[in-house]
Amino acid sequence: MIEIFCAYLRQPYDHRSRPRGPGDARTPPLRERRKWQLQSDKDSRILDAEGEVRRTAFRLMRDLLRSSVDLDLPPQSIDLQGAVLDGADFSGCPLGKLTMGRTFIAGDLNLNDCLFGGEISLGDDTTIKGNIELGSSQPIPGDVAVGSRCQIDGNVELQAKTILKGQFVVGQGSRIGGHVRGGSDLTIEGIFQLQAESRVREIRLERSSSLLSGLVVAEGGAVEQTLRIEPSSHIKNIDLRAGSRIGGSLVIAGPATVSGGLRIGEAAEIGAGVQLGEGTVGDGIVLGPGSRVSSLSLVATRVTAYVIVRPGATLGHLHLSSSASVSRGILLGRGAEISDDIGIYDLSRVGSRKSEGQKGSSGFSLKAGIFAFDGIHLEEDSRVGGSIKLWGGAAVQGDLVFKRGVQLAEILDMEEGSRVTGEVTLEAGAQVKGGVHTPWAEPTVAPITARELAHGNKLHLVLAHGSHLHFLIRSESSYMMAVLPEDSVTQWVDEPYTLFWKRSDDVR
């Protein structure tokens, strides 16, 4: 009986809400289809009458499905390929497999509280003018797939505590005009994927959601506004592939975990930046070549690997605050651009301390062609476990500031051709344990002061009372400056130390 109802609903029907473009042969006009010679004033009444019959047929089919629960019958598959419906309320029905394709639904598709025995496939070229609601107290064993070139005008709501054993896929070229929202405690064991050229207005995963195989936005896919993941959620990884786009921001509110890392692919774009709250990002954060991210903010976030900005990528702000940490350092590739500033605040840390038997971790590195336009600021009590290196051709267009209590475990290393246009300032209590390495074009054996040294390198170095610094100058002639006579600076540079040159082979 169910098959008979489905067969009737698959018959052609010229629904008044269904737009028909030139050459659209999927739903021929009523006159051509029925071969009736009707007067135009009767067409509407014929359509209304047939529409009422179709609505009644769907209600009878739904009631029959619901009654099968009491009869302990197995879930039955539903084939609605090519069907035209006013709405599709399957709530409370046992469904073996739901198959659509070229289906038109003028209202909502309601799949709440269903007992599913297979996948849910909207097929290709399906149009739903309303919302999709999906939820079940029992695990859904198959995939939920929106096929290619589908159009969903409303929202997709994945209800709280739903468990999807398969994937959630939005197919190539499909459009979801509203949001995709996952309720609290939602679990998707397969990949949550937007395929190539698909569009979703917004994605929001509520508290304690889990994407056990990660979230992927494929080539050319787009989230037009915000992708937001609420606290206590767990995501295996987030992969924004080449040419994908998030028009607003990517927000992961803490505490949350991204165990496999965040990848922003080649030429991908995040318009309003990335904000990561308290939690862990396991395999690091990578901005691919040519990608554009307006800001990257880590607030109490623990990144257990690197933050890598690949060659040609553009990043606006890079901010670490509230004890955020990047365990293995920040690496910026040749030709990458930081268009605003790098800020490390509030007990945050870049790189880990070198421990016995372990390889030392790097801090962050500005390659040739890197420009940090508004300077680099390490705020009070922040930590950089490795080094800060400016390669030849890199520039800090502003100040490099080590605030009170900052610790740089290794060196501040400036290669020849790098530059800091403002001041390099160490405030009281700041420590640069590995020293400062800068090029020196014309070595001399005459004593010079710290101020003269700074001017000679076109670098204004300001040392506050109580800061700690070893100072080392390199040159092509292998001359180098001996370290300061004490491990700490006890006077301001207005009462200058005298620093002496020695040949490198004289330094023991």
N, C-alpha and C positions, 0 to 999 in steps of 0.2 A: 504493500500500500504506500509506503514511504516513497518508493521509486516512482509510483504513478504521480504523486503530488509534485515531486521534483521535475518529472518530465513535463508536466503542465506548466510549471513556473519557468521552464526553459524556453517555452514557446515565445516567438517574437511578440513584442508589445511596445507600442509607441507611447512611452510615459511622457506626460506633459513637462516634467522637470528635467528631462534628459536633453541636453543641447545636441543639435545635429549640424555638423559642418557640411560644406559642399563635398559631394562625393561619398558621404558616409552611408555605407550600405548595410550597416549592422542592424538598423531598425528602420526598414522602409516605411513610408507613410501608410496610414491605415487604409486608404483607398487602394493603393497598389497591392498591399498585403492580402486584403480580404477579397479584392476584385468586386467590391460592392460599389454601386453607383449611388452613394449617399449624398444628400444635400448637406452643405457645410454646417447648417444649424443643428443637424443631427449628430455630427461627428463627436461633439463634446459629450453628449448623453451616452453614446456607444462606448466611448473611452471610460466614462465614469462607471458604467455598468460592468465592463470587463475588469476594471480595477477593483471593484467590490468583490467580484468572484475570485480574483487572485488573492486578495487579502484574506478571504474566507478559507481558501485552500491552504494558505500558509498557516493560519491559526489551527486548522484541523491537523496539519502535519506536526506542528509543535506540540499540540495536546497529546497526540499519539506517541510522540517521542517521550514526553514526560511520564505518560502512563506506563511505558515500558520499564521504568524503574521499579514499580510495584510488582510487575510480572517477572522481575529478575532476568530480563532479556539482555543480551550483550549490546554494547553501544553500536549504533548503525551509522554507516557512512552516508554523507549527504553530498550530492553532486549538483551544484548550482551554476555550472558554467553557462554563461550567456543569459542567465536569468535576469529579469527586471522586477525589482521589489520596491514597495513603498518604505519598508523597514524590515529588519530581520532580528527579532527578539527570540534568541535561543536560550535565554537564561533558564537554568535548572534542567536542561536537556542532556541526556547521555549522547555523545557524538563520537563515533568511531574515527572518522576522518572527514574534515570539512574541506571541500574543493570548490574553488571559484576560478573565474577567468572570463574576461569580457563581461563581467557582472556589473549591473547598475543597481545601487541601493540609494533611494531618495532620502532615507533617514539614517538611523543609527544601526550599527551591528552590535548586538548585545550578547556576549558570550560569558557572562558572569555565572558562577556556581554550576558550571557544566562539568560533566564527567567525560574526559577525553580519552579516546583509545588510540589516537594517532595524531598526525600533524594537522596544522591549520594553514591552508594555503589559499591566499587571495588570488593567486594566479596573475597573469599579465593583463594589462589594460582594464583593470577593474576600477570603478568609480564609486566612492561612498561619500555622499553629501553631508553626512553627520559625523558622529563619533564612533570609535571602536572601544568597547569595554571588554576586558578579558580578565578572568580570575577563576580560580578553582581551589577547593580545599584539598584536592588530590593532585599529585604531580602530573604535569602535562608531558606525555612521553615523547612527543615529536617536536619538530620545529614550528615556529610561527613565522611565516614567510609572506611578506608583501612583495608580489612579483614585480616585473619590469613595467615601467610606464603607468603605474597606478596613480590615482588621484584621490587623496583623502582630505576633504575640506576641513574636518574638525580635528579633535584630539584623539590620541591613542592612550588609553588608561590601562596600565597593567596593575591589577589590584594587589593590595598588601598581602604578604605571606604566600603569594603564588610561587610555585616552584616549576620552572621550565627546564626539562631535561635536555632539550635541544638548543637550537640557535634562535635568535630574534634577528631577522634580516629585512631590511628595506631595499628592494631591488633597484637595479640600474634605471636611472631616469625617473624614478617615482617621486611624488611630492606629498608631503604631509603638511597641510596648512596650519595646523595647530601644534601643540606640544606632544612629545612622547614622555609620559610620566610613569615611573616605576614606584609603586607604593612601598611603605616601610617593610623591611624583612623580605623583599623580593629576592629570589635567587634565579639566576640564569646560568646554567652550567655550560652551554655553548657560547659562541661568540655573539656579541651584540654588534651588528655591523650595518653601516650605511654603505651601500655599494656605489659604484662610479656614477657621478652626475645625479645622485639622489639629493633631495632637499628636505630638511626638517626645520620647522621654525625654532624649536627649543627642545632640549633634552634635560630632564630633571629626575634624578634618582633620590628617593627619600631615605631617611635614616635607616642604617643597618642593611642596606641593599648589598648584594654580592653579584659581581660579574666574574665568574670563576675562570673564564677563558678570555676575558678582556673585552675592550671596546675598540672598534676599528672604524675609522672614516676613510673610505677608499678614495682613489684618485678622482679628483673633481667633485667629491661629495661635500656637502655643506650643512652646518648647523647655523641658521641665519641669525640667531640671537645668542643665547647663553647655553652652555653645557655645564650643569651644576650637579655635584655629587655631595650629598649631605653627610653629616657626621656618622661615625661608626661603620661606614661602608668599607667594603673590600673589593678592589678591582685588581685583576691580575696585571694588566698593563693597559695603557692608552696609546693607540697608534694612529696618528693623523698623517696619512700618507701623502705622496706627492700631489701638490695642487689642491689639496683639501682646504676647507676654510671654516673657521668659526667667526661669525660676524661680530659677536659680542665677546664675552669673556669665558674662559675655562676656570671654573671654581671648584676646588676640592676642599670642603669645609672639614676642619678637624674635630675630633680625631678620626682619621681615615687612613687606609693603607692601599698603596699602589705597589704591589709586590714585584712587578716585573718592569717598572719604569715607564717613563713618558717619552714618546718619540714623536717629533714634529717633522714631517718629511720635507723633501725638496720642494721649494716654492709654496709650501703650505702657509696659511695666514691665520693669525688669531688677532682680531681687530682690537679688542679691549683688554688683552693681556691674560696672563695665567696667575691665579691666586691659589696657593696651596696652604692649607691650615695645618694644625697639629696632626702628626702622623708620620708615616714612613713611605718613601719612594725607593723601591729596592734596587733597581738596576740603573738608576740615574735618569737624567733629563737630557735629551739630545735635540737640538734645533738643527735641522738639515740644511744643506746648501740652498741659499736663496729664500729661505723661509723668513717670515716677518711676524714678530711678536712685539706688541707695544710695551709690555712689561712682564717681568717674572718676579713674583713676590712669594717668598718662603717665610711663613709666619709659624714659628715653632715646628717647622718641618724638618725631618731627618732624612737626608738623601744619602744613602749608604754607598753610592759610587760617585761618578763625576757629574757635573753640569758641563755639557759640551755645546759650544756654539760653533757650528761647522763653517768652513770658508764661504763667504758671501752671504751669510745669514745676517739679519738685522734685528737687534734687540733694543728696546727703549730703556726702561729702568731694569736694573737687577738689584733687588733688595732682599736681604736676609735680616730677620728680626725675631725677637722673643725666643732666644736660644735655638734658633734654627742652625742646622749644620749640614755641610757638604763634606762627607768623609774623605773623598779622594781628590777634591780640588775642583777648580773651575778652569776649563780649557777653552780658549777662544782661537778659532782658526784664522789663517791668513785671509785678509779681506773681509772678515766679519766686522760688524759695526755695532757699537753700543752708543745709541744716539742721545742718551740722557746721562745717567750716572750709575755707579755701582755703590751701594750702601750696605755695610755690615754693622748691625746694631744689636744692642741689648744681649750681651753674652753669647751672641751667635759665633759660629766657628766654621772656617773653611780648611779642610785638610785635617789629618789627625797627627798627633805627636809621633815622632819616630821612636819605636820601642825596640828593645833588645831582640835581635833575630828577625826583625821585620824591615821591609823596604820602606823608606820614608815616603810619605805622601806629598804630593805637590799642593801648593796653594792655588794661585791662579796665574795665567800666563796670557799676555797680550802680544799676539803675533804681529808681524809686519802688516801695516795697513789698518790695524785696529785703532779706533778712535773712541775714547771715553770722554764725551764732550763736556760734561759738567763735573768731571773729577771723580775721584774714588775716595770714599769716606768710610773709615773703619771706626765705628762709634765705640763708646766706652765699654771696656771689658770684653770686647769681641776677640776672637782667636783665629789666627791663620796658621794651621799646623805645618804647612810647607813653606814655599817661597812665593814671592811676587816677582814676576819677571816681565820686563818690557823689552821685547825684541827690537832689533833695528827697524825703524820705520813706524813703530807704534807711537801713539801720542796720548797723553792725558791732557785734555784741553781745560785745565783748571788746576785745582789743588789735589795733592795726595796727602791725606790727613790721617794720622794715627792718634786717636783720641786717648784720653786718660785710661790707663789700664790695659790698652791693646797689647797683644802678644803676637809677634811674628816669629815662628819657631826657627825659620831658616833665614834666607837672605832676601833683601830687596835688590834685584839685579837689573841694571839698566844697560843694555847693549848700546854700542855706538850707533847713532842715528835715531835713537828713541828720545823722547822729550816729555817734560812736564812743564807746561807753560806757566803754571802758578807756583805755589810753594809746596815743598815737602815738609810737613810739620809733625814733630813728635811731641805730644803733650806730656805733662808730668806722669810718671808711672808707666809710660809706653815702653815696650821692649822690642828691639829688632835683634834677635840673638845671633843670627848668622852674619850680621853686618850689612853694609850697603856697598854694592859693586857698581862703579860707574866708569866709563871710558875716560882716558886722560891723553889728550893729543900730544902735549909737549911736556914730558917729564922734566923735573928740575930737582936739584939737590938742595935748593935753598929752603929754609923753613917757611911754612905758610900757615895762615890761620884758617880756622873753619870757615870764616866768612869769605876769605879769598878763595878758598877751595871751591866753595859753592858758586861764586861768581865765575871762576875759571871754567867750570863745567856748565855754565848757563843754567844752574840749578840753585835756587834759593832754599837752603836747608835751615830749618828753625828747630833748635833743640831746647826743650823746656827743662827746667830744673827737675831732676829726679828721673829723667828718661834714660834708657839704657841702649847703647849703640856701639857696635864695632864697625869701624869705617875702613874700607879697603878700596884702593884705586888701582885699576888695571890699565896697561898701556901696551902698545905694539912693541915697545922696547923692553918688555917684561919688568918694568919698574912697578913697584906697588907701595902703597902707603902702609906703614905699620899700624897696628890697632891703637886706639886711644890708650893713654897710659893707665887709665883706670877703667873698670867695667861699667861705670856709670858716669853720667855727666852731672857734675855738682855745681856748675856755674852756668849762667846764661852766656850766649855767644858774644855778648858785649864785653865779657871778660874772657877773651878767647884762649883756647888751648893752642899751643904751638905743636903742629904736626910735622913730622920729619919724613923725608923720602929715604928709602934704601933700595938698593937693587934686590931683586927677588932672591938671588942666590946668597944674599947676606942675611935674609930673614930666617931665623931658626924657629 
